[in-house]
Amino acid sequence: MEEIFTSYAERFSGRLVEYAPRMTTAVAVLVFTLLVSMAIRRIILAVAARHKLSGQKMEVSKLIASAANSAVVVLGIISSLGTLGINISALIAGLGLSGFALGFALRDALSNLLSGVLIILYQPFKVGDRIVVAGFEGDVSEINLRYTVLRSDGNKFLIPNANIFSNTVTVKGRN
């Protein structure tokens, strides 16, 4: 019994010595990418603050900073796994297929989100403007990332941003 334990201990210590440099490098790669991701996030938010963005434009900046941060972290994790000697080609293929399926499933939500970002950035109309879009007319009371709120005659209409972005919008003026 003692011989079996000694044999396992020797094999384990041999493997530990063999994999220690890889593990150290993988941890260093992961720590480096985490630091880079935090720096990228801070830079994006600092640029937004320097340009004195506020309200919805600042929210868009936070969304972009978060997306960049997440992308760098995922890249760091994949790089660390590759450094350990793990075959990451199947993982990358799986992430690609999962991303495609998730994108297809969330197509409408992503379309509204991206349209909302573009509406906020380009500002074809502003809060307080009276607009006509997709058969609805009213005063713009709010512009979110998902929808635009119109108010008219005591009614509240939530128009998805993808509909606004893909239809003709008539801006009648500011009320």
N, C-alpha and C positions, 0 to 999 in steps of 0.2 A: 504494500500500500504506500509506503514511504517513497519507493522508487517511482511510482506513478505520479505522486505529487511533485517530486523533484523534477521529473521529466516535463510536466506541464509548466512548472515555474521557470525552467530553463527556456522552454519554447516561448513563453510569454515575454520574458525579459529580452530574448533575442528579437522578437517582433517589435517590442517597444523601442529598442535601440534602432531598429530598421525604419520605423515609421515616425520617430520623433522629429527629424528634420522636416518631413512633409507636413506634420501637424503644426509645427511652429510656423512654417511658411504660410499654411492655410489660415491660421489665426491672424498672422500679420496682414495678409491680403484682406481678410474680412474687416479687421480694425481699420485699415487704410481706407477701404471703400465706405465704411460707416462715417469716418471723418470727412471724406470727400462729399458724401451725400449731405451731411449737415452743413458743410461750407456752401454747397450749391444752393441749398434752401435759404441760407442766410443772405447770400448774394442776391438772389431773386427778390427777396423781401426788402433788402436794403435799396435796390434799384427802384422798386415800387414806392418805397417811402421817400426816396430822393426826388422822384417825380411827383410827389405829393398826391398820389392816388388815394382815393377814399371811396367809401361805400362799396358799390358793386365791383368797381374796377379793382379795388384792393382784394375783394373776395376771389376774383378771377386770378389775381397774382398768387394768392394763397393756394388756389387749386393747382396752378402750374408748378409752384414750388413743391407741393406735395407729390405730384406726379413725377417730377424729376427726382425727388428724394427716393421714392419707391423704386423707380427704374434703376437707379444706381445701386440700391441695396440688393435687388434681385440679381443684378449683374455680379455683384460682389459675392453673393452666396453661391452662384453657379461657378464663378472662378475659383472659389475656395474648395468646392467639391472636386473640381477638375484637378486642382493642385494636390489633393489627397490621393489622386489616382483613380477616382470613381469615373466610370464611363458616363459622361453627361449628354451624349448625343441623343439617347432615348428620352432623357429629361427635357432637353430643348425641343425635341419633336413633340413631346406631350404638351409642353407649355404652348407651343404654336397651335396645336389642334384645340387645346382648351381655350386659348385666346380667341380663336376663330369661332368656336361654338358659343362662347360667352358674348362675343361681339354680335353675333347673329341673334342671340336670344334677347339682348338688351339694345337692339338696333334703334327702336323708337326712343328709348330713354336717352341713349347716347346722341341721337340726332337732335333731340330737344336741348340737351346740355350744350353741345357744340354750337347750335343755333343761338342759344342764349348768350354764350361767350361772344360770338360775333356781333350780336345786337348790342351788347354792352360796350364792346370795343369800338364799333363803327358809329353807334348812336344815330341811326336813321330817324329816330324820334326819341323824345325824352318824357319823363314823368310830367304830366300836366298837358301834354299835347292831345289834341282830338284827332283820332285816326279812324280810318275805315279799312278793315281787313277781313277777308273771308266771309263777307256778309254781316259782319258785326261793326257797329260804330259806337265809339265812346271815348271817354277821357282816360288816358293811361294813368293809372294810380300806382302801379308797381311793375317793375321788370325783374323777374327772378331768372335763375339759370334754367328752370324748366318751363315756365310759362310767363305770359304777360297778362296783367289784370287790367281789364277795361271796366269802367263804371258808366252807366247811362240810365237815366230815368229810374234810379233806385235799384237797378239791376247790376249784378257783378258777373262779368264774363272772364273765364280763365281760358285764354287762347294759347295752345302749345306753341312754343317758339319755332318749332319746325314748320308749322302752318304759316306763321308770320313770315318766316324766311323764304318759303317757297311760293307765296302768293303776293299779289300786288298790294302794296300798302299806300293808302292815300292819307297824307298828313294835312289836315284841314287848318291847323293852327293851334296856338296855345290858349288855354282857357284860364 
